[in-house]
Amino acid sequence: MKKTLVIATLVLTILSSASRAAIVDTVSVYSTVMKKNLKAVVIRPDNYNAAQELPVVYLLHGYSGNHADWITKAAGFQKAVDKHNMIIVCPDGGFSSWYWDSPVDPQSQYETYVAKELTSWVDGHYKTIKNKNGRAITGLSMGGHGALYLALKHQDIFGAAGSMSGGVDIRPFPDNWDMAKRLGTYAEQPERWEKNTVFNMLHLLTPKSLALIIDCGTEDFFFKVNENLHQELLYRNIPHDYLTRPGGHNWPYWTNAVQYQLLFMSNFFGRK
């Protein structure tokens, strides 16, 4: 009898665990500044209906990607919302926006869209913590640059920021990834490039004003600029987590890296 009861309890436990799964929504958000609808993926924890206000992590894609990249190319990562009891939002940041408000292209105003329009829309449609202590932002490659760029400029919106394999200094790559289409060429518009590279924005920080985590593989072509950013943050006495390990600029690396990022964000949300 006891053996039957134990087996039945085990089966119920397994079934209960299997039934827990993140809830994935694909939504359409209208951008007033760009006058167009943009898709976003919103991932909610299994207990969302019973929850009160939840923290949100905005997770940005890289160059040539879209809102669905994380959910399709890092399959399974979304389970973290149940573990950490948070919401993850994956915006569409355009093919090559670099998450700037482009002075060249009026259809590429992704700083305003992500930092203001999207965060406001999410707060209006989901049960979220509606202040910087409940918002974080991170991303990969172009999105790693974008996450730090947006958080540095909008420290009233985001309390924590991260980067995975981020293009944290754009200046060594003047001919790459359509950046000249967003800022003009480096040769003709050097002040724009200098102003809009994360490396040159650290003066906006004061110690502990923004929780930071930076991650880059040692075989990544962005490793050197990430190492330089780390050293500059040390020089300025800006606290941050800095992670490196063998790996390149690819999805196997980011599928692993995002777990560290979300743990960091969860710890930030949970601090007193």
C-alpha positions as CSV (number, residue, x, y, z in Angstrom):
1,M,0.0,0.0,0.0
2,K,2.8,2.4,1.0
3,K,4.7,1.5,-2.2
4,T,1.6,2.3,-4.4
5,L,1.2,5.6,-2.6
6,V,4.9,6.5,-3.2
7,I,4.6,5.7,-6.9
8,A,1.4,7.6,-7.2
9,T,2.9,10.6,-5.5
10,L,6.0,10.4,-7.8
11,V,3.8,10.3,-10.9
12,L,1.8,13.3,-9.8
13,T,5.0,15.2,-9.1
14,I,6.3,14.5,-12.5
15,L,3.0,15.4,-14.2
16,S,2.9,18.6,-12.2
17,S,6.4,19.5,-13.2
18,A,5.8,18.8,-16.8
19,S,2.7,20.9,-16.8
20,R,4.6,24.0,-15.8
21,A,5.7,25.9,-18.8
22,A,6.3,29.5,-19.8
23,I,3.5,31.3,-21.6
24,V,4.7,32.8,-24.9
25,D,2.8,35.6,-26.5
26,T,3.6,37.3,-29.9
27,V,2.1,40.8,-29.8
28,S,2.0,43.8,-32.1
29,V,3.0,47.2,-30.8
30,Y,2.4,50.4,-32.7
31,S,5.3,52.8,-32.7
32,T,4.1,56.4,-33.0
33,V,7.6,57.7,-33.7
34,M,8.1,55.3,-36.6
35,K,4.4,55.1,-37.6
36,K,4.4,51.3,-37.9
37,N,3.5,48.2,-36.0
38,L,6.3,46.0,-34.6
39,K,6.1,42.5,-33.3
40,A,7.5,41.4,-29.9
41,V,7.6,38.2,-28.0
42,V,6.4,38.3,-24.4
43,I,7.3,35.3,-22.2
44,R,5.3,35.0,-18.9
45,P,5.9,32.5,-16.1
46,D,3.4,29.7,-15.6
47,N,2.0,31.3,-12.4
48,Y,1.4,34.6,-14.1
49,N,-2.4,34.7,-13.5
50,A,-1.8,34.2,-9.7
51,A,1.1,36.6,-9.6
52,Q,1.0,40.3,-8.6
53,E,3.5,42.7,-10.2
54,L,6.5,41.0,-11.9
55,P,9.9,42.3,-13.0
56,V,10.7,42.5,-16.7
57,V,13.9,41.7,-18.7
58,Y,14.0,43.2,-22.2
59,L,16.1,40.8,-24.3
60,L,17.5,42.3,-27.6
61,H,18.5,40.4,-30.8
62,G,21.5,41.0,-33.0
63,Y,22.2,42.3,-36.4
64,S,19.9,40.9,-39.1
65,G,17.7,39.2,-36.5
66,N,14.1,39.9,-35.3
67,H,11.8,39.5,-32.4
68,A,11.6,35.7,-32.8
69,D,15.3,35.0,-32.7
70,W,15.6,34.1,-29.0
71,I,12.6,31.9,-28.9
72,T,13.6,29.9,-32.0
73,K,17.4,29.8,-31.9
74,A,17.9,29.4,-28.1
75,A,15.0,27.0,-27.6
76,G,14.4,26.2,-24.0
77,F,15.9,29.3,-22.5
78,Q,12.4,30.6,-21.8
79,K,12.0,28.2,-18.9
80,A,14.0,30.7,-16.9
81,V,10.9,32.8,-16.4
82,D,9.4,30.2,-14.1
83,K,12.7,29.7,-12.3
84,H,13.2,33.4,-11.7
85,N,9.5,34.5,-11.6
86,M,9.9,37.2,-14.2
87,I,8.7,38.4,-17.6
88,I,11.0,38.5,-20.7
89,V,10.2,40.8,-23.6
90,C,12.0,40.2,-27.0
91,P,11.5,43.3,-29.2
92,D,12.0,43.6,-32.9
93,G,14.9,46.0,-33.2
94,G,15.0,46.1,-37.0
95,F,17.5,44.4,-39.3
96,S,20.4,46.8,-38.5
97,S,19.1,49.6,-36.2
98,W,21.8,49.3,-33.5
99,Y,19.0,50.6,-31.3
100,W,19.8,54.2,-32.1
101,D,17.4,57.0,-33.0
102,S,19.0,57.4,-36.4
103,P,19.6,61.0,-37.5
104,V,19.7,59.6,-41.1
105,D,16.7,57.3,-41.3
106,P,13.3,58.3,-39.8
107,Q,12.2,54.7,-40.0
108,S,14.9,53.6,-37.6
109,Q,14.1,55.3,-34.3
110,Y,14.6,52.3,-32.0
111,E,15.9,54.1,-29.0
112,T,12.6,55.8,-28.5
113,Y,10.7,52.7,-29.4
114,V,12.3,50.3,-27.0
115,A,13.1,52.6,-24.1
116,K,9.9,54.6,-24.1
117,E,7.1,53.2,-26.3
118,L,7.6,49.5,-25.7
119,T,8.2,49.7,-22.0
120,S,5.1,51.9,-21.6
121,W,3.0,49.4,-23.7
122,V,4.2,46.4,-21.7
123,D,3.5,48.2,-18.4
124,G,0.0,49.0,-19.7
125,H,-0.8,45.4,-20.8
126,Y,1.0,43.2,-18.3
127,K,1.3,42.9,-14.5
128,T,4.7,44.5,-14.2
129,I,6.8,46.5,-11.6
130,K,6.5,49.9,-13.2
131,N,9.9,51.4,-12.2
132,K,13.6,50.9,-12.8
133,N,13.9,48.5,-9.9
134,G,11.8,46.1,-11.9
135,R,13.3,46.6,-15.3
136,A,16.5,45.2,-16.9
137,I,17.8,45.0,-20.4
138,T,20.4,42.8,-22.1
139,G,21.1,41.4,-25.6
140,L,23.6,39.8,-27.9
141,S,26.0,41.4,-30.4
142,M,24.2,44.5,-31.9
143,G,21.7,43.9,-29.0
144,G,24.5,43.9,-26.5
145,H,25.5,47.3,-27.7
146,G,21.9,48.3,-27.7
147,A,21.2,47.2,-24.2
148,L,24.1,49.1,-22.7
149,Y,23.4,52.1,-24.9
150,L,19.7,52.3,-23.9
151,A,20.4,51.7,-20.2
152,L,23.2,54.3,-20.0
153,K,20.9,56.9,-21.6
154,H,17.8,55.9,-19.7
155,Q,18.8,55.1,-16.2
156,D,15.4,56.3,-15.1
157,I,13.9,53.4,-17.0
158,F,16.3,50.5,-16.5
159,G,18.0,49.5,-13.2
160,A,20.2,46.8,-14.6
161,A,21.9,46.1,-18.0
162,G,23.9,43.4,-19.6
163,S,25.7,42.5,-22.8
164,M,26.6,39.2,-24.5
165,S,29.2,39.4,-27.2
166,G,28.3,43.1,-27.6
167,G,29.7,45.5,-30.1
168,V,30.5,47.8,-27.2
169,D,32.8,50.0,-29.3
170,I,31.7,50.6,-32.9
171,R,34.7,52.7,-34.0
172,P,37.0,49.8,-35.1
173,F,34.3,48.6,-37.5
174,P,33.4,51.7,-39.7
175,D,32.4,49.6,-42.7
176,N,30.4,46.8,-41.0
177,W,26.8,45.9,-40.3
178,D,25.1,48.9,-41.9
179,M,26.1,51.3,-39.1
180,A,27.0,53.9,-41.7
181,K,23.4,53.8,-42.9
182,R,22.2,54.8,-39.4
183,L,24.8,57.4,-38.5
184,G,26.4,58.4,-41.8
185,T,30.0,57.3,-42.5
186,Y,32.7,57.6,-39.8
187,A,34.8,59.7,-42.1
188,E,32.0,62.3,-42.7
189,Q,30.3,62.1,-39.3
190,P,33.0,61.3,-36.7
191,E,31.2,63.1,-33.9
192,R,28.2,60.9,-34.3
193,W,30.3,57.8,-34.0
194,E,32.2,59.1,-31.0
195,K,29.0,60.1,-29.3
196,N,27.0,56.9,-30.0
197,T,29.6,54.3,-29.0
198,V,29.0,52.7,-25.6
199,F,32.7,53.0,-24.8
200,N,32.5,56.8,-24.8
201,M,29.3,57.0,-22.7
202,L,30.7,55.8,-19.4
203,H,30.8,59.4,-18.1
204,L,27.0,59.0,-17.7
205,L,27.6,56.5,-14.9
206,T,28.3,57.0,-11.3
207,P,29.2,54.0,-9.1
208,K,26.2,51.8,-8.4
209,S,23.8,53.8,-10.5
210,L,23.3,50.9,-12.9
211,A,23.9,47.2,-12.2
212,L,26.1,45.8,-15.1
213,I,27.0,42.4,-16.4
214,I,29.2,42.0,-19.5
215,D,30.0,38.6,-21.2
216,C,32.1,37.8,-24.2
217,G,33.8,34.7,-25.5
218,T,37.6,34.7,-25.9
219,E,37.4,33.7,-29.6
220,D,34.8,36.4,-30.4
221,F,35.8,39.2,-32.8
222,F,34.3,41.6,-30.2
223,F,36.4,40.2,-27.4
224,K,39.0,43.0,-27.6
225,V,36.5,45.8,-27.4
226,N,34.8,44.1,-24.4
227,E,38.1,43.7,-22.7
228,N,38.8,47.3,-23.2
229,L,35.4,48.3,-21.8
230,H,36.0,46.1,-18.7
231,Q,39.4,47.8,-18.1
232,E,37.8,51.3,-18.5
233,L,35.1,50.4,-16.0
234,L,37.8,49.2,-13.6
235,Y,39.7,52.5,-14.1
236,R,36.5,54.5,-13.3
237,N,35.7,52.3,-10.3
238,I,32.3,51.3,-11.8
239,P,31.2,48.0,-10.3
240,H,30.3,45.3,-12.8
241,D,30.3,41.6,-13.4
242,Y,32.6,40.6,-16.3
243,L,32.5,37.0,-17.7
244,T,34.8,35.4,-20.3
245,R,35.2,31.8,-21.3
246,P,36.1,30.0,-24.5
247,G,33.6,30.6,-27.3
248,G,32.8,32.5,-30.4
249,H,30.1,34.7,-31.8
250,N,27.3,32.1,-32.1
251,W,24.1,30.7,-30.7
252,P,25.6,27.9,-28.6
253,Y,27.5,30.6,-26.7
254,W,24.5,32.9,-26.3
255,T,22.2,30.0,-25.2
256,N,24.6,29.4,-22.4
257,A,25.4,33.1,-21.7
258,V,21.7,34.2,-21.3
259,Q,21.3,32.0,-18.3
260,Y,24.1,34.0,-16.5
261,Q,22.4,37.2,-17.5
262,L,19.0,36.2,-16.2
263,L,20.4,35.0,-12.9
264,F,22.2,38.3,-12.5
265,M,18.9,40.2,-13.3
266,S,17.0,38.0,-10.9
267,N,19.5,38.8,-8.1
268,F,19.2,42.5,-8.9
269,F,15.4,42.3,-8.7
270,G,15.6,40.4,-5.4
271,R,18.0,42.7,-3.6
272,K,16.7,44.7,-0.7
